[in-house]
Amino acid sequence: MIIVSAFYVIAWMPIKIYYLTLIITSNLTFIESGYYAALFVAFFYVCANPFIYAIKFEPVKHVVMGLTPCKKSQQQAAWWKQ
């Protein structure tokens, strides 16, 4: 859970700082490239979050492995070891 929380803070902090800077100083606009870079990082978190769960959390890992059709069955694994 620490990995997910840290990744969330790292991903969303640039956009929140950009919004805070936009409120404090009125000479910034949304057209600037910094906004789009910060928005890309935030959306990247949204896309990467399911993969983080699939890799790091055992319950999710077991469900994903159960849905994978190319896994070896117990009988195939026993035959291969002989």
N, C-alpha and C positions, 0 to 999 in steps of 0.2 A: 504494500500500500504506500510505502514511502516513495517508491519509484514513480508511481502514478501521480502522487501529490507533487513531487518535485518537478516532474515533467509538465504538470499543469501550470505551476507557478512560472517556470521558465518560458513556456509557450505563450501564456496570456499576459505576462508582465509588460512586454514591449507595447502592446496595444493599449493597455491601461495607462502606461506612462505617456504615450502619445496623446491619449484623450485628456489627461491631466495637463499636459503642456498646451494643448489646444485651448483649454478653458482658461489657463493662466495668461497666456500670451495670445492676443487676437490676430497676430500677423501670420499664423499658420493656416493652411487650408488642407482639405482632404485630398487634393490632387497631388500632393508631394509624394515622392517615391518612398519615404520612410513609412508612411501610412500603409502602403501596399505591401511593403516588406513585413511589417508587423502583423498585418492581417493574414499574410501567407503563413507565417509561423503559427498563428492561432488556429488556422484551418488545418495545418499539418498535424497539429495535436489531435484534432477531432478525427482525422483519418488514421492516425497511428495508434490511437487508444485501443481499438479492438485487438491489434496485434500485440500490444504490451500485455493485455490480459491473457491472450492465448499462449504467450511464451512464459509468463512469470507465475501464473496462478494455477495450482494443481487441479482444482475442480474443473476449471475451464479447459485445461490441457487434456483431462480425461474425456470430456465430452467431445472435444475436437478429434481426438484419436478414435473415439467410437464412431464418429461420422466419416472418417477417412476410409474409402473403399479399398485402398491398396495395401492395407496392413496385413501382416502375416497372421494366419490363424494358428492355434496351438498345434493342430495336427501337421500343418506344413512346417512349422518350426521344429517339431520332434523328428520329422522325416529328414529334414536338412542336416540335423546334428548327427545322424547315424552314419 
